[in-house]
């Protein structure tokens, strides 16, 4: 009799644990997270980077962009603001930091609430990168939103004096409410001359310039290839 009661109790406990586990998993799957240009994203176990922008492609998929060196194709993506919610998207394409250095993320529309405004930046459309002397702004998960002078084209990228640091890769470069570029890094040397003065705070303008890729170049490459993200437009 005692053995039967013990077996019954053990069975009930096991069932309760199983139900609890299923309930917890379901609750996690039901959690939605807000994401927009400047949001921190966690890409697998590799990196924490910044989302450039979020919107829809011509196929109606909810997609976003970030720097290609952040993660390879197939990497699961979570929102830094709620990592416990688990993956909310997957890297559909990445050039792994080669070529234009960009990645396309396909998000689960049931898990993500897309937003135009994150911190101090609002993205209502795209535009070509401005010329030298214009003001541009960056929004990254590490150094936040800040603005400075645009130095203009330099070889294959464009330079600005905006503040950025590790984790800001992929952050949006904006002029007003227009997305004009994707932050990809900072200048640490040129022509065998080493200079690396990272920006710790936007309050100090004495730091190495940051470089970004104009967004129209990236979108044109996506459209030509016809990969996920083709026909992209911000929300």
N, C-alpha and C positions, 0 to 999 in steps of 0.2 A: 504493500500500500504506500509506504513512504517513497519507494522507488518510483511509482507511478506519479505521485504528487511532484516529486523532484523533476521528473521528465516533463510534466505539464508546465511547471514553473519555468523550466529552462526554455521550453518551446515558446512560451508567452514572451519571455524576455528577448529571445532572438527575433521574434516577430515585431516586437515594439522597436527594437533597434533598426530593423529593416525599414519599417514605416517611417521612422524618424529620419533615416538617411535619405529615403525617397523624397520626403517632404522638404528637407534641407536643399536637396538638389533641385527640386522644382522651384523653390523660392529663389535660389540663385539665378536660375534660368529666366525668371520673371523680372529680374532687376534691370532697369534701364539707366543709361548713363548719358550725360550731356557731353557732346564733343563739337569742337569748332577750331578754326585756325588759331593756333597758339596753345591748344590743350596738350598736356603731357600724355604720351602713350608709351606703353611697355610692350616691347617686341620680343616675344619668346623669353629666353634667358640671356639675350645678347645685349640689349640696350634700352635705355630710356631716351626717347627723342621727342620732338614736337610735331604736331600735326600742322600741315601747311594750310589746308582748307578742306571743306566737306561739301558735298553736293551730289548731283545726279549726272549719270552719263546718258547717252542716247537710248540705251537699252533699259533705262529706268532703274539701274542699280544705284544704291547708295554707296558712294565711293569717296575716298580722300587721298591726299598725297602726303608724302614725307620724303626725306633724303634716302637715296638708294643705299648708301653705306650703312644705314641703320640695321638692315636685316635682309636676308635673301627671300626669294619667292617661296611661298608656303608657310611662312612664319605666322603664328597666331598673335593677335594684337589685343591687348587689354587697355582699359582706360586707367591712367595713373590715379585719378581721383577716386576710383573704386576698384582696386585690383582684385578684391575678393569676389567681385561679380563674375570673374573669369573672362575668357576670350569673348570679344564682341565683333571681331573681324579677322580677316586673313590677308596677308600680302599676296595679291593676285599677280603682281609683276614687280621685279626689282632688277635694276642693272648693276647691283652690287657695288655702287660707287664708281663705276666706269661710265664713260660717255657723258650723259647729262646729269648723272648722279640723282636719280629719282626712283621712287617706288609708288605703286598704286595699291591702295588698300580697299578691299570690298568689305563693307560693314553689314552686319545683320540689322535690317531696319526695325526689327522687333526689339532690339536690345539698345539701340542708340537713338538719342534725341539730338538731331543736328541743330546747331545754333550759329547765327552769323556773328555774334559778339562774344568775345572771350577777353576779359580784362579790359584793356584800353583800346582794343582793335575791333573794328567791324568790317566785314567783307561782304560787299554788296555786288561785286562784279570783278572783272579783270581788266587790265590795261597794260600797254607796253611799259617797260622800265623807263623812267625819266632820265634826262641828261645830267651832266655834271652841274653841281651847284643846287640842285633841287633837294627838298627834304624828303626823306623816306623814314619809315618806322619799322621796327621788328617786334615780334611778340613771341618769346620763348618761355618754356616752362622753368628755366633756371634763372634768367635775369629779368624776365617780365617784359613789359611794354616800354619801349623807349624810341626816341627819334633823333636823327642827326643828318649830316650832309651826305649827299650821294656823290661819290667821286666819278662815277661813270664807268664805261666799259674798260676792261683791262684784260687783254688776251681773250680767253673764252668765257670769262665771268664778268660780273660787275661788282665794283667795290663801294662800300659805304663806311661811315665812321660809327655805325650803330654798335651797341654793346651786346656781346654774346659770349657764351661759355659752353662747356660740356653740357649736353642735354638739350641745347637750343637748336641743334641741327634739324632742319625741316621746317623751322618756324616761318611764318608768313612775313614777307616784306611788303609793306603797303604804302600807298600814297593816297592820303585821304581814306575813302572807303573802298578803294580799288586794290586788288591783289596784283602786284607787279613782279614778284619774285619769290624764290624759295631760298632761305638761308642754308648754306652748306658748310661754312667753316670760317676760320680766321687765317690771315696771312702770317706765316711763321718764318718766312725767308724767301729770298728771290735772287736768282743768279749767283748762287753760292754765298750770299750774304744772309746771315742768320739774324732775325729779329723776332722775338716772341714776347709781346707784352700783353698778356690776356686781360680782358676787361672783367673786373670783379664787381664793379657797380657802375651804373650809368652816370652817376654823379662825377665820375672821373673820366674826362674825355681823352686822356693820354693812354692810348692802348692801340694795339695793332688793328688795322682795318679788317672788317668782315667782308666776306665775299658771298654773292648769291647768283643764282641762275635765273634769268628773266623767265617769267611764267609762260609767256607766249611761246618760247622755244620748247618748253616741256610739253605743253598742250599740243603743239604742232606734231611733235614726235609721237605722242600717244595716238593722235588721229591718223597719222600716216600708217602706223603699225596696225591699227584697228583692234588694239587690245582693250581689255576692260578699262573704262575711263574715257573712251573715245566719245567726243561730243560733250565733254564735261562742262558743267556750268554750276557755280556756287548756288547755294539755296537762296 
